[in-house]
Amino acid sequence: MEKRKVPLLDMRALHRPIRDEVLAAMARVVDSNAFILGEDVRQLEKSIAAYCHVAYAIGCGSGSDALLLAMMAAGIEPGDAVLTTPFTFFATAGSITLAGGTPVFVDIDPATYNMDPRALAETIRRTPKAKIVMPVHLYGGCADMDPILEIGRSRDCVTIEDGAQSIGAEYKGRRAQSMGDIGCLSFYPTKNLGAFGEGGMVLTQDEGLAQKLAALRVHGALKKYFHRWVGLNSRLDTLQAAILRVKLQYLDAETAGRQKNAERYRANLAGLPAGLPQAAPYQTRHIYNQFVIRVPERDKLKAYLDENGVGTDIYYPLSLHEQECFRELGYRAGDFPESEKAAREVLALPIHSALAEEDVDYVCAQIRAFYE
Ligand SMILES: *Cc1c(COP(=O)(O)O)cnc(C)c1O
């Protein structure tokens, strides 16, 4: 087979068709002179709120800041426990520590890579200081929100959805970010809706929380120079908002392209020993921020694909309870067997919408060749 290069993500190819439109939007911002919380931020907030089926959306500096702002708005106090999964990007748990809370980990369901509600029920029972439950919608799929919300409510916890990877994903017909008390988005360039730099957003149905979140991103001021809380300086740049408004128009096409590629992978890889993403045991709309296979011989397969021009990555190679910075939490290897097993076996394949069918077929042929 003729060699090809199939990078994990090809931003240049994704941006080529919208380049002129994006540059025109950027020029408009340059001419407007409103670089902080300008009209484009307000318009983007409106559009994203509508897209995610929530009442309020507040732009901020990054997805990590969105998590931090959400916990501050929820009134987190030193030592409060925040229950989340150890199999996620670092920011999920890092933001808990930064907010003064204590991450309390709950193992994942291996079918979905998301928080296992049965494990949550068990862990929350022995967590007297439980204050916030923070499920993650990993890879663009949704956590099992009905039981998670119910368990959280039974202990008067606030639920914060880390939806950094799941804009537009759905759980039983409800959009990610609209089910808990606060939802968090990231516009990091590798997300399905990516800026040309950093950006994030906090979403909520609650007017009071929305007001507090809007204040917290400007140093906690409800009125300029009058500070009700100690907040952050975390605003979404007008320039990024203008770019994101252009890209939002193409988000459904991007997601549809990813879903189509996922179907092609499934058809093509069926019968091989590589484990394909499983359908969740509940109805979802998966947006495939990542297409992740599972293979016990993961590192060998990754090296083989690298050699043959196929870009892959590992999200994530070390469970958060085993990270050096969390040693004081007292967890040990073996505490979360499903997360640890996933960290050894997962491999993300190229899935973005600019892939040609031949690219997907090439990746599959290389995986088949590896097993032969
Ligand atoms: C990307 C990501 C974040 C952080 O978003 P940034 O914009 O990079 O700060 C948080 N949680 C998850 C699950 C993510 O994938």
The ligand as an SDF file (V2000), in Angstrom:
LIG
                    3D

 15 15  0  0  0  0  0  0  0  0999 V2000
   -9.6500   20.6510   27.4290 C   0  0  0  0  0  0  0  0  0  0  0  0
  -10.2370   20.2150   28.7110 C   0  0  0  0  0  0  0  0  0  0  0  0
  -10.2890   21.0490   29.8380 C   0  0  0  0  0  0  0  0  0  0  0  0
   -9.5720   22.3630   29.9150 C   0  0  0  0  0  0  0  0  0  0  0  0
   -9.8440   23.2540   28.9310 O   0  0  0  0  0  0  0  0  0  0  0  0
   -8.7360   24.3890   28.5640 P   0  0  0  0  0  0  0  0  0  0  0  0
   -9.5030   25.2950   27.6760 O   0  0  0  0  0  0  0  0  0  0  0  0
   -7.6180   23.6940   27.8910 O   0  0  0  0  0  0  0  0  0  0  0  0
   -8.3370   25.0390   29.8250 O   0  0  0  0  0  0  0  0  0  0  0  0
  -10.9410   20.5870   30.9610 C   0  0  0  0  0  0  0  0  0  0  0  0
  -11.5040   19.3680   31.0060 N   0  0  0  0  0  0  0  0  0  0  0  0
  -11.4610   18.5370   29.9630 C   0  0  0  0  0  0  0  0  0  0  0  0
  -12.1350   17.2010   30.0630 C   0  0  0  0  0  0  0  0  0  0  0  0
  -10.8140   18.9140   28.7830 C   0  0  0  0  0  0  0  0  0  0  0  0
  -10.7580   18.0690   27.7620 O   0  0  0  0  0  0  0  0  0  0  0  0
  1  2  1  0
  2  3  1  0
  2 14  2  0
  3  4  1  0
  3 10  2  0
  4  5  1  0
  5  6  1  0
  6  7  2  0
  6  8  1  0
  6  9  1  0
 10 11  1  0
 11 12  2  0
 12 13  1  0
 12 14  1  0
 14 15  1  0
M  END
$$$$
